Amino acid sequence: MSEAQTDNTSDLIAVRRKKLADMRERGTDPFRANWDQTHTSKTALVAYEDFEKTLPPADSEDAHAPDGPEVSVAGRIVTFRLMGKASFVKILDRDGLIQLYVQRDALPEGLYNEEFKKLDLGDIIGVRGPLFRTKTGEVTVRVQDYKLVSKALRPLPEKFHGLTDSEQIYRQRYLDLITNQESRERFITRSRIIQEIRNYLWKKDFLEVETPSLHGVAGGAAARPFITHFNALDCDFYLRIALELHLKRLLVGGFDRVFELGRVFRNEGLSRRHNPEFTMLEVYQAYSDHRGMMDLIRGMLHHICENVLGTYQIKRADDDTMIDLSGNWREVEYATLVKEATGDADWFTRSREDKLAATRKFGIEVNPELADYEITQDVYEKMVEPKLIQPTFVTRIPKELIPLAKLNESGDGTLDIFELAINGQEIAPAYSEQNDPILQRAMLEAQVGEEKQNLDEDFLVALEHGMPPAGGMGVGIDRLIILLTGAANIRDTILFPALRPEKI
């Protein structure tokens, strides 16, 4: 914000504070405890449309335009048009905008000039009155009573054009929600998507559970954790990096179908698709496998398309390509995709050095210290995954990448697993879960190496009591919202994304 803008804002704040002081001197409380709200903007519109259906036809001799039902609505003033003895005002509530028509003579004497006309954009008011339709066709409240319920001491962004600075959008999300209809709708859609995920899983007899956010061992994924000190126990704990290991304990305990929608935390980088705090859905179903999870995720996304979006066709933000979520989805093996991308049918038998040399020819940067399988995974992430725009189940992932999944019976070193890729990113990995405690220990020990303190011994003890065969799946909710709403950045799907603390 420029120095001139800062001075102007300070002046506006001073004017509003003076108005507040004047109100208090008159004995008026501009911060009421409540307002008897009977309708929102949306339900008021529905009420008037229902009322209109009872009126005689427009060409009837009895046709007239009487006032409709009386409503009590409340919201923030976002437009204010004074017209001498009357004003047209629009207020914003949780459902959208509704217009008010305020006449001087309809209010108690002196109230219009002395109080109403002194309201500011951003003030929150409650009004009562009948509905009617203006000559331009807009359903409007004919105000007969009003109260200022909360005085705004700071102005809205200039001219109600919304915020343009991305840092301010994320730091002052409340202003973004007031001024940006697209942003409001995206977060409303996010909430509805999460609601329908729950509805879908409940109908499938899954039980929603809650597991700890503080873990003694950071397990369930390969990620750097956030560390905190638990004063009462005098030891370090970790903010969870995954939900998996506690949910599998519940399978051991006889909860055959469980899911959790929870926050997870990974102390890693920020990008268009990464935020260190994000929402994860994890689902586990006993006596199923990764193919059962294929049916589950496809059915869940179809359910969302039908009950939230109203379409199976999603426009891609980057280039307006249409992504088709209907029907069955492509299934292809990991090795096939890597061979196609590299143009090398013998890629997996090449030496590590040959693979590194090939990546230089491809023009991609690969850390030369990576292990052989990690080089291939780097190729997959940079040359394959970004091109998987339509829904694709990538199967038979190398065993080194996922220590918690069952090995494929073919003995070729791959896993019974899929990664669902849509719009060039992973949306949902799913496994046939490893339930052999001996093999599970060996795979986890290979992952942690010498750092045995990172091994979750309690989880391994739980497996030794017997875990039924199961399919398990994780879905990054924020990435899913990016896909389904066309957001350009993960921060546009998180109400309050991670930001560096603002300097005062």
C-alpha positions as CSV (number, residue, x, y, z in Angstrom):
1,M,0.0,0.0,0.0
2,S,1.4,3.4,-1.0
3,E,2.0,6.2,1.6
4,A,-0.9,8.2,0.0
5,Q,-3.2,5.2,0.3
6,T,-2.2,4.6,3.9
7,D,-2.9,8.3,4.8
8,N,-6.3,8.1,3.0
9,T,-7.2,4.9,4.9
10,S,-6.2,6.5,8.2
11,D,-8.5,9.5,7.4
12,L,-11.4,7.2,6.7
13,I,-10.8,5.2,9.9
14,A,-10.8,8.5,11.8
15,V,-14.1,9.6,10.3
16,R,-15.7,6.2,11.2
17,R,-14.4,6.4,14.7
18,K,-15.9,9.9,15.0
19,K,-19.3,8.5,13.9
20,L,-19.0,5.7,16.5
21,A,-18.3,8.2,19.2
22,D,-21.3,10.3,18.2
23,M,-23.6,7.2,18.3
24,R,-22.4,6.4,21.8
25,E,-23.0,9.9,22.9
26,R,-26.6,9.6,21.7
27,G,-26.9,6.4,23.7
28,T,-26.9,4.1,20.6
29,D,-25.0,0.8,20.8
30,P,-23.7,0.0,17.3
31,F,-22.6,-3.5,18.3
32,R,-25.8,-5.4,19.1
33,A,-25.8,-8.8,20.6
34,N,-28.2,-10.3,18.1
35,W,-30.8,-9.8,15.3
36,D,-33.9,-11.9,14.7
37,Q,-33.1,-13.0,11.2
38,T,-35.9,-15.0,9.5
39,H,-34.5,-15.3,6.0
40,T,-31.3,-15.2,4.0
41,S,-31.0,-13.5,0.6
42,K,-31.7,-16.9,-1.0
43,T,-34.6,-18.0,1.1
44,A,-36.2,-14.5,0.8
45,L,-36.0,-14.8,-3.0
46,V,-37.6,-18.3,-2.9
47,A,-40.4,-16.9,-0.5
48,Y,-41.3,-14.2,-2.9
49,E,-41.3,-16.4,-6.0
50,D,-43.6,-18.8,-4.1
51,F,-45.8,-15.8,-3.3
52,E,-45.9,-14.7,-6.9
53,K,-47.3,-18.1,-7.9
54,T,-50.4,-17.3,-5.9
55,L,-51.1,-14.0,-7.8
56,P,-53.5,-13.8,-10.7
57,P,-52.1,-13.9,-14.2
58,A,-50.4,-10.6,-15.4
59,D,-53.1,-10.0,-18.0
60,S,-56.0,-10.6,-15.6
61,E,-58.3,-7.7,-14.5
62,D,-57.4,-8.6,-10.9
63,A,-53.7,-8.5,-11.6
64,H,-51.6,-6.1,-9.5
65,A,-48.3,-6.0,-7.8
66,P,-48.9,-6.1,-4.0
67,D,-46.1,-6.4,-1.5
68,G,-45.1,-10.0,-0.7
69,P,-44.3,-11.7,2.6
70,E,-42.4,-9.8,5.3
71,V,-38.9,-10.8,6.0
72,S,-36.1,-10.0,8.4
73,V,-32.7,-10.1,6.8
74,A,-29.2,-9.0,7.8
75,G,-25.9,-8.5,6.1
76,R,-23.0,-6.3,5.2
77,I,-23.6,-3.1,3.1
78,V,-21.7,-3.4,-0.1
79,T,-23.4,-0.9,-2.3
80,F,-25.2,2.3,-1.2
81,R,-27.1,4.5,-3.7
82,L,-28.7,7.7,-2.2
83,M,-31.6,9.2,-4.2
84,G,-32.8,12.2,-2.1
85,K,-35.7,10.9,-0.1
86,A,-34.9,7.2,-0.8
87,S,-31.9,4.9,-1.1
88,F,-31.2,1.6,-2.7
89,V,-28.8,-0.6,-0.7
90,K,-27.4,-4.0,-1.3
91,I,-26.3,-6.2,1.6
92,L,-24.2,-9.4,1.5
93,D,-25.1,-12.4,3.6
94,R,-23.9,-16.0,3.6
95,D,-26.1,-16.8,0.5
96,G,-25.3,-13.7,-1.6
97,L,-26.8,-10.3,-2.2
98,I,-30.2,-8.8,-1.6
99,Q,-31.4,-5.3,-2.4
100,L,-33.1,-3.0,0.1
101,Y,-35.3,0.0,-0.7
102,V,-35.3,2.6,2.1
103,Q,-37.7,5.5,2.0
104,R,-37.3,8.5,4.4
105,D,-41.0,8.5,5.2
106,A,-41.2,4.8,6.0
107,L,-38.8,5.2,8.9
108,P,-39.4,7.1,12.2
109,E,-39.1,10.9,11.8
110,G,-35.5,12.0,11.5
111,L,-34.0,8.5,11.5
112,Y,-33.3,8.5,7.7
113,N,-31.3,11.8,7.6
114,E,-29.7,11.6,11.1
115,E,-28.7,8.0,11.1
116,F,-29.4,5.9,8.0
117,K,-27.7,8.2,5.5
118,K,-24.6,8.2,7.7
119,L,-24.0,4.5,7.4
120,D,-20.8,3.3,5.7
121,L,-19.9,0.6,3.2
122,G,-19.0,-2.4,5.3
123,D,-21.5,-1.7,8.1
124,I,-23.6,-4.7,9.1
125,I,-27.3,-4.0,9.4
126,G,-30.5,-5.9,10.0
127,V,-33.8,-4.8,8.3
128,R,-37.4,-5.8,8.3
129,G,-40.1,-5.3,5.7
130,P,-42.2,-6.8,2.9
131,L,-40.7,-8.0,-0.4
132,F,-41.6,-6.6,-3.7
133,R,-40.3,-6.7,-7.3
134,T,-38.9,-3.4,-8.8
135,K,-39.6,-2.2,-12.3
136,T,-36.3,-3.7,-13.3
137,G,-37.4,-7.1,-12.0
138,E,-35.2,-7.3,-8.8
139,V,-36.7,-8.8,-5.7
140,T,-36.2,-6.1,-3.0
141,V,-37.0,-5.5,0.7
142,R,-39.2,-2.5,1.3
143,V,-37.5,-1.5,4.6
144,Q,-39.9,-0.5,7.5
145,D,-37.4,-1.0,10.3
146,Y,-33.6,-1.2,10.5
147,K,-30.8,-1.4,13.0
148,L,-27.1,-1.1,12.8
149,V,-25.8,-4.3,14.4
150,S,-22.1,-3.9,13.8
151,K,-20.2,-0.8,12.8
152,A,-17.2,-1.3,10.4
153,L,-14.4,0.9,11.6
154,R,-12.2,0.1,8.6
155,P,-13.2,0.6,4.9
156,L,-13.6,-2.2,2.5
157,P,-11.1,-2.5,-0.4
158,E,-11.5,0.6,-2.7
159,K,-14.6,0.7,-4.8
160,F,-15.5,-2.9,-3.9
161,H,-13.2,-4.2,-6.7
162,G,-11.7,-6.7,-4.4
163,L,-8.1,-7.5,-3.4
164,T,-5.4,-7.6,-6.1
165,D,-2.3,-8.3,-3.9
166,S,-2.1,-12.1,-3.4
167,E,-0.3,-11.7,-0.1
168,Q,-3.2,-9.6,1.2
169,I,-5.8,-12.1,-0.2
170,Y,-4.3,-14.9,1.8
171,R,-3.5,-12.9,4.9
172,Q,-6.8,-11.1,5.1
173,R,-9.0,-13.8,3.7
174,Y,-12.1,-12.3,5.3
175,L,-11.8,-9.3,2.9
176,D,-11.3,-11.7,0.0
177,L,-14.5,-13.5,0.9
178,I,-16.4,-10.2,1.2
179,T,-15.2,-8.8,-2.2
180,N,-14.6,-11.9,-4.4
181,Q,-17.6,-13.9,-5.3
182,E,-15.5,-16.6,-7.1
183,S,-13.5,-17.1,-3.9
184,R,-16.7,-17.3,-1.8
185,E,-18.2,-19.9,-4.1
186,R,-15.0,-22.0,-4.2
187,F,-15.0,-22.3,-0.4
188,I,-18.7,-23.0,-0.2
189,T,-18.1,-25.7,-2.9
190,R,-15.2,-27.1,-0.8
191,S,-17.5,-27.5,2.2
192,R,-20.2,-29.2,0.1
193,I,-17.6,-31.6,-1.4
194,I,-16.4,-32.6,2.0
195,Q,-20.0,-33.1,3.2
196,E,-20.7,-35.3,0.2
197,I,-17.5,-37.4,0.8
198,R,-18.8,-38.1,4.3
199,N,-22.3,-38.9,2.9
200,Y,-20.9,-41.3,0.4
201,L,-18.7,-43.1,2.9
202,W,-21.4,-43.3,5.5
203,K,-23.8,-44.9,3.0
204,K,-21.0,-47.4,2.3
205,D,-21.0,-48.3,6.1
206,F,-17.7,-46.6,6.9
207,L,-17.2,-45.3,10.4
208,E,-15.7,-41.8,10.8
209,V,-13.1,-41.8,13.5
210,E,-10.5,-39.4,15.0
211,T,-6.9,-40.3,15.7
212,P,-4.1,-38.4,17.4
213,S,-2.5,-35.3,15.9
214,L,0.5,-35.7,18.2
215,H,2.6,-38.8,17.5
216,G,5.5,-40.2,19.5
217,V,6.9,-41.5,16.2
218,A,6.5,-39.8,12.8
219,G,5.2,-42.6,10.7
220,G,3.0,-43.5,7.8
221,A,4.9,-41.5,5.1
222,A,8.4,-40.3,4.2
223,A,8.3,-36.7,5.1
224,R,10.0,-34.2,7.5
225,P,7.8,-33.6,10.6
226,F,7.2,-30.6,12.7
227,I,8.5,-31.2,16.2
228,T,7.0,-30.0,19.5
229,H,7.8,-30.5,23.1
230,F,5.2,-32.1,25.3
231,N,5.9,-30.4,28.7
232,A,3.7,-32.7,30.9
233,L,5.6,-35.8,29.6
234,D,8.9,-34.0,29.1
235,C,9.5,-35.5,25.6
236,D,9.3,-34.5,22.0
237,F,6.3,-35.3,19.9
238,Y,5.6,-34.9,16.2
239,L,2.7,-33.3,14.4
240,R,1.3,-36.2,12.3
241,I,2.5,-36.6,8.7
242,A,-0.1,-39.2,7.9
243,L,-3.2,-40.9,9.4
244,E,-2.4,-44.4,8.3
245,L,-0.8,-46.2,11.2
246,H,-3.5,-45.4,13.7
247,L,-6.3,-46.3,11.3
248,K,-4.7,-49.7,10.6
249,R,-4.7,-50.3,14.4
250,L,-8.4,-49.9,14.2
251,L,-8.6,-52.6,11.6
252,V,-6.8,-54.9,14.0
253,G,-9.4,-53.9,16.7
254,G,-12.3,-55.0,14.5
255,F,-13.4,-51.7,12.9
256,D,-13.6,-53.1,9.4
257,R,-14.4,-49.8,7.5
258,V,-13.0,-46.6,8.8
259,F,-12.1,-43.2,7.5
260,E,-10.8,-39.9,8.8
261,L,-10.8,-36.4,7.4
262,G,-7.9,-34.7,9.2
263,R,-5.2,-32.2,9.1
264,V,-1.6,-33.4,8.5
265,F,1.6,-31.5,8.7
266,R,4.8,-31.8,6.7
267,N,7.7,-29.5,7.4
268,E,8.7,-29.2,3.7
269,G,8.4,-26.8,0.8
270,L,5.7,-24.4,-0.4
271,S,4.5,-24.4,-4.0
272,R,1.4,-24.1,-6.1
273,R,0.5,-27.6,-5.1
274,H,2.1,-27.9,-1.6
275,N,1.2,-26.4,1.7
276,P,2.8,-27.7,5.0
277,E,-0.6,-28.0,6.6
278,F,-3.2,-29.8,4.5
279,T,-6.3,-31.9,4.7
280,M,-6.1,-35.6,4.1
281,L,-8.8,-38.2,3.7
282,E,-7.7,-41.8,4.5
283,V,-10.0,-44.8,4.1
284,Y,-9.4,-48.4,5.1
285,Q,-11.7,-51.3,4.2
286,A,-11.1,-54.8,5.6
287,Y,-11.4,-57.8,3.2
288,S,-10.9,-55.5,0.2
289,D,-7.7,-54.6,-1.8
290,H,-6.4,-51.9,-4.1
291,R,-9.0,-52.8,-6.8
292,G,-11.8,-52.3,-4.2
293,M,-10.3,-48.9,-3.7
294,M,-10.5,-48.2,-7.4
295,D,-14.2,-48.7,-7.3
296,L,-14.5,-46.6,-4.1
297,I,-12.6,-43.5,-5.4
298,R,-14.4,-43.6,-8.8
299,G,-17.8,-44.0,-7.2
300,M,-16.9,-41.1,-4.7
301,L,-15.9,-38.7,-7.5
302,H,-19.0,-39.6,-9.5
303,H,-21.1,-38.9,-6.4
304,I,-19.5,-35.5,-6.1
305,C,-20.0,-34.7,-9.8
306,E,-23.7,-35.6,-9.5
307,N,-24.5,-34.0,-6.1
308,V,-22.2,-30.9,-6.0
309,L,-20.9,-30.0,-9.4
310,G,-23.8,-31.1,-11.6
311,T,-21.4,-32.3,-14.3
312,Y,-18.7,-34.8,-15.1
313,Q,-16.8,-32.4,-17.3
314,I,-14.2,-30.2,-15.5
315,K,-12.5,-27.4,-17.3
316,R,-8.7,-27.4,-16.7
317,A,-7.5,-24.0,-15.5
318,D,-4.2,-24.1,-17.4
319,D,-5.5,-24.5,-21.0
320,D,-9.3,-25.0,-20.9
321,T,-8.9,-28.7,-21.7
322,M,-12.0,-30.6,-20.6
323,I,-11.3,-33.4,-18.1
324,D,-13.9,-36.2,-18.3
325,L,-14.6,-37.9,-15.0
326,S,-17.4,-40.1,-16.2
327,G,-17.4,-43.8,-17.0
328,N,-14.4,-46.1,-16.3
329,W,-10.9,-44.7,-16.2
330,R,-7.7,-45.7,-17.9
331,E,-5.5,-48.2,-16.1
332,V,-1.8,-48.5,-17.0
333,E,1.3,-49.9,-15.4
334,Y,4.1,-47.6,-14.1
335,A,6.8,-49.3,-16.2
336,T,4.8,-48.9,-19.4
337,L,4.5,-45.2,-18.8
338,V,8.2,-44.7,-18.1
339,K,9.2,-46.7,-21.1
340,E,6.9,-44.7,-23.3
341,A,8.2,-41.4,-21.9
342,T,11.9,-42.3,-22.3
343,G,11.4,-44.1,-25.6
344,D,13.5,-47.0,-24.1
345,A,11.9,-50.4,-23.8
346,D,15.0,-51.6,-21.8
347,W,15.0,-48.7,-19.4
348,F,14.5,-50.9,-16.3
349,T,17.6,-53.0,-17.2
350,R,19.8,-50.1,-17.8
351,S,22.6,-49.2,-15.4
352,R,22.2,-46.3,-13.0
353,E,24.9,-44.4,-15.0
354,D,23.0,-44.9,-18.3
355,K,19.9,-43.6,-16.7
356,L,21.6,-40.5,-15.4
357,A,23.1,-39.9,-18.9
358,A,19.6,-40.3,-20.4
359,T,18.1,-37.7,-18.1
360,R,20.6,-35.2,-19.2
361,K,19.6,-35.8,-22.8
362,F,16.0,-35.3,-21.7
363,G,16.9,-32.0,-20.2
364,I,15.7,-32.7,-16.7
365,E,17.7,-32.1,-13.6
366,V,18.2,-35.2,-11.5
367,N,20.3,-35.4,-8.3
368,P,23.2,-37.7,-9.2
369,E,23.3,-39.0,-5.6
370,L,19.9,-40.6,-6.0
371,A,19.4,-44.4,-5.9
372,D,18.5,-46.2,-9.1
373,Y,14.8,-46.5,-8.3
374,E,14.7,-42.8,-7.3
375,I,16.1,-41.7,-10.6
376,T,13.3,-43.5,-12.4
377,Q,10.8,-42.0,-10.0
378,D,12.2,-38.5,-10.8
379,V,11.7,-39.3,-14.5
380,Y,8.1,-40.3,-13.8
381,E,7.4,-37.2,-11.8
382,K,8.9,-34.8,-14.4
383,M,8.1,-36.5,-17.7
384,V,5.1,-38.7,-17.1
385,E,2.8,-37.4,-14.4
386,P,2.4,-33.8,-15.7
387,K,0.9,-35.3,-18.9
388,L,-1.7,-37.5,-17.2
389,I,-4.6,-35.1,-17.6
390,Q,-7.5,-37.5,-17.9
391,P,-8.2,-39.9,-15.0
392,T,-5.5,-42.6,-14.9
393,F,-4.9,-45.4,-12.5
394,V,-1.1,-46.0,-12.5
395,T,-0.4,-49.5,-11.2
396,R,2.4,-51.9,-10.3
397,I,4.6,-49.3,-8.6
398,P,8.2,-50.4,-7.6
399,K,8.3,-51.9,-4.1
400,E,11.0,-49.5,-2.9
401,L,8.7,-46.5,-3.1
402,I,5.9,-47.7,-0.7
403,P,6.9,-49.8,2.3
404,L,3.3,-50.3,3.6
405,A,1.8,-52.1,0.6
406,K,1.6,-55.8,-0.4
407,L,3.9,-57.2,-3.0
408,N,2.4,-58.3,-6.3
409,E,2.2,-62.1,-6.6
410,S,4.1,-62.0,-9.8
411,G,7.3,-61.6,-7.9
412,D,8.6,-58.8,-10.2
413,G,9.3,-56.4,-7.4
414,T,6.1,-54.3,-7.8
415,L,3.3,-53.6,-5.5
416,D,-0.5,-54.1,-5.5
417,I,-1.1,-50.4,-5.7
418,F,-2.4,-47.6,-7.8
419,E,-1.8,-43.9,-7.9
420,L,-4.8,-42.0,-9.4
421,A,-3.5,-39.1,-11.5
422,I,-5.7,-36.4,-12.9
423,N,-4.8,-33.0,-14.2
424,G,-1.1,-33.8,-14.1
425,Q,-1.0,-34.6,-10.4
426,E,-1.5,-37.4,-8.0
427,I,-5.0,-37.3,-6.4
428,A,-5.2,-40.6,-4.6
429,P,-2.7,-43.4,-3.9
430,A,-4.2,-46.7,-2.7
431,Y,-2.8,-50.1,-1.7
432,S,-3.5,-53.6,-1.0
433,E,-2.3,-53.2,2.6
434,Q,0.6,-55.2,4.0
435,N,-0.7,-57.3,6.8
436,D,2.3,-59.7,7.2
437,P,4.0,-58.4,10.3
438,I,7.4,-60.0,9.4
439,L,7.5,-58.5,5.9
440,Q,6.2,-55.2,7.2
441,R,9.0,-54.9,9.8
442,A,11.6,-55.7,7.1
443,M,10.2,-53.1,4.7
444,L,10.0,-50.4,7.4
445,E,13.5,-51.2,8.7
446,A,14.8,-50.8,5.1
447,Q,13.1,-47.4,4.9
448,V,14.4,-46.0,8.2
449,G,17.9,-47.5,7.8
450,E,20.0,-46.8,10.9
451,E,17.4,-44.5,12.5
452,K,15.6,-47.3,14.4
453,Q,14.0,-44.7,16.7
454,N,11.8,-43.8,13.8
455,L,10.3,-47.3,13.7
456,D,6.7,-47.4,15.2
457,E,7.1,-50.5,17.3
458,D,3.6,-50.3,18.7
459,F,2.1,-50.5,15.2
460,L,4.2,-53.6,14.4
461,V,3.0,-55.2,17.7
462,A,-0.5,-54.4,16.6
463,L,0.0,-56.2,13.3
464,E,1.3,-59.3,15.2
465,H,-2.1,-59.6,16.7
466,G,-3.5,-60.0,13.2
467,M,-4.8,-57.5,10.8
468,P,-7.3,-58.6,8.1
469,P,-6.5,-58.1,4.5
470,A,-7.5,-54.6,3.5
471,G,-7.5,-51.9,0.9
472,G,-6.5,-48.4,2.0
473,M,-6.5,-45.1,0.2
474,G,-5.4,-41.5,0.8
475,V,-6.9,-38.4,-0.9
476,G,-5.4,-35.0,-0.7
477,I,-8.5,-32.9,-0.2
478,D,-6.8,-29.6,-1.2
479,R,-5.5,-31.0,-4.5
480,L,-9.0,-32.5,-5.1
481,I,-10.5,-29.0,-4.7
482,I,-7.9,-27.6,-7.1
483,L,-9.1,-30.1,-9.7
484,L,-12.9,-29.8,-9.1
485,T,-13.0,-26.0,-8.8
486,G,-10.3,-25.0,-11.3
487,A,-8.2,-23.2,-8.7
488,A,-4.8,-22.0,-9.9
489,N,-3.0,-22.5,-6.6
490,I,-3.4,-24.7,-3.5
491,R,-3.5,-21.5,-1.4
492,D,-6.8,-20.6,-3.2
493,T,-8.4,-23.7,-1.7
494,I,-7.2,-23.2,1.9
495,L,-8.9,-20.5,3.9
496,F,-5.8,-19.6,5.8
497,P,-2.7,-21.0,4.1
498,A,0.8,-20.9,5.7
499,L,2.4,-17.5,5.6
500,R,5.4,-15.9,7.1
501,P,4.3,-13.8,10.2
502,E,3.7,-10.3,9.2
503,K,6.1,-7.7,10.6
504,I,4.4,-5.1,12.7
